[in-house]
Amino acid sequence: MVPFNNTGRIFNTFKNELSMAILKSAESGFWLMGEQTKLFEESFAHYCGARYCVTLANGTDALEIALRALLDNQSDSEVEVITVANAGGYSSTACRLVGVTPVYADIEVNTHLVDIESIMRCLSQKTKVVIVTHLYGGVVDVEKIRKRLNENNYQDVKILEDCAQAHGGMLNNVKVGSMGDIGAFSFYPTKNLGAMGDAGALVTSSPELFEITLSLKQYGWSKKYEISRINAKNSRIDEIQAAILNVLLPQLDNFNEKRKSIFREYVEASDNNKIRFLDYSQCDFVAHLAVARVNNRDDFISFMKKSGICVDVHYPILDINQPAWVNEKFRIDEEKKLEISIHQVCELVSFPLFPFMYKEEIEKVVSSIKEWCEK
Ligand SMILES: Cc1ncc(COP(=O)(O)O)c(C=O)c1O
């Protein structure tokens, strides 16, 4: 079978460097908040073009802490946060944790990124934050959203970027994470930059937001043992994970290039009438996932399985239909009723795409794409 992903190949490729980094961190005895964490925070902020990076335990904590900071700890269901319903539920999870109401904007047909016009229709006097997900490695035009918000008297609405699927992605030479007020990242192992376990971070260039998020990740302390902020938590990266990320960060651009070249091969092999890959030619896409729309999806998935290729669906259930949330408060873009999100969710298929795919595996996927399209 061609696997959907294989993280073991990352370790095997960088075995010496990673083993050494892990061993050194273990020997140092500083297993939390040591030199490696500090170094990673500096390097990652620099990579993203932001002033500060705050490392955390995972990407969900990054979204929750960022949202609390941007809302200045308001946790009232009257407060509205605009997001999308097709991005795996992570932004909604953060809204539910914080206690604010998600408002769902629709997506663009060709990219499945948020539709800016739909954001504009969702705005109200209750809107405090827009969460923008750079989905599948595509990059949302945050600058354009900021401009539209400002032009329409929504200067105070903050923008939180969910960058968990787009490390290194860019638009107009600006990296994801430094386009909005805060950028939230996950370093889950299969991400474009992944650790060997859970890890996350947020980046910002605002000294105030940096201070608030630092406090929210450490019990709400203003100084040691003095708790000045409510609704804080403990969220730390392990020193070993930071050391691993320090080895892999310099490889990120290379990894992204490999991902992009595999994606291009798939696009070239496909006939748009049968398999329509989402199109990210308008941005510096980093190919986190290769997602396409296929009409008779069930038949296609069994065809791929029979051909020995693992495929997946990102994401099969919209946030508005998640069993745990159907009775919770939410709003949608009333004019278009999420028509694209709803109509296209049953057509989505994700193909194997990771930097360490073997040539024969890529060829096998390519030939199966061609075979299906020629049927
Ligand atoms: C878009 C997006 N946001 C947030 C997350 C949450 O990250 P984590 O799994 O590290 O909590 C993920 C991860 O899986 C994600 O894909």
The ligand as an SDF file (V2000), in Angstrom:
LIG
                    3D

 16 16  0  0  0  0  0  0  0  0999 V2000
   -6.0880   23.6840   10.9450 C   0  0  0  0  0  0  0  0  0  0  0  0
   -5.7490   23.0900   12.2720 C   0  0  0  0  0  0  0  0  0  0  0  0
   -5.8840   23.8430   13.3730 N   0  0  0  0  0  0  0  0  0  0  0  0
   -5.5920   23.3770   14.6040 C   0  0  0  0  0  0  0  0  0  0  0  0
   -5.1470   22.0810   14.7830 C   0  0  0  0  0  0  0  0  0  0  0  0
   -4.9270   21.5790   16.1830 C   0  0  0  0  0  0  0  0  0  0  0  0
   -3.6090   21.2430   16.4430 O   0  0  0  0  0  0  0  0  0  0  0  0
   -3.2360   20.1440   17.5580 P   0  0  0  0  0  0  0  0  0  0  0  0
   -3.6560   18.8040   17.0220 O   0  0  0  0  0  0  0  0  0  0  0  0
   -1.7590   20.2860   17.6920 O   0  0  0  0  0  0  0  0  0  0  0  0
   -3.9540   20.5080   18.7950 O   0  0  0  0  0  0  0  0  0  0  0  0
   -4.9560   21.2780   13.6550 C   0  0  0  0  0  0  0  0  0  0  0  0
   -4.4400   19.9200   13.8210 C   0  0  0  0  0  0  0  0  0  0  0  0
   -4.5440   18.9130   13.7110 O   0  0  0  0  0  0  0  0  0  0  0  0
   -5.2700   21.7870   12.3720 C   0  0  0  0  0  0  0  0  0  0  0  0
   -5.1300   21.0450   11.2750 O   0  0  0  0  0  0  0  0  0  0  0  0
  1  2  1  0
  2  3  1  0
  2 15  2  0
  3  4  2  0
  4  5  1  0
  5  6  1  0
  5 12  2  0
  6  7  1  0
  7  8  1  0
  8  9  2  0
  8 10  1  0
  8 11  1  0
 12 13  1  0
 12 15  1  0
 13 14  2  0
 15 16  1  0
M  END
$$$$
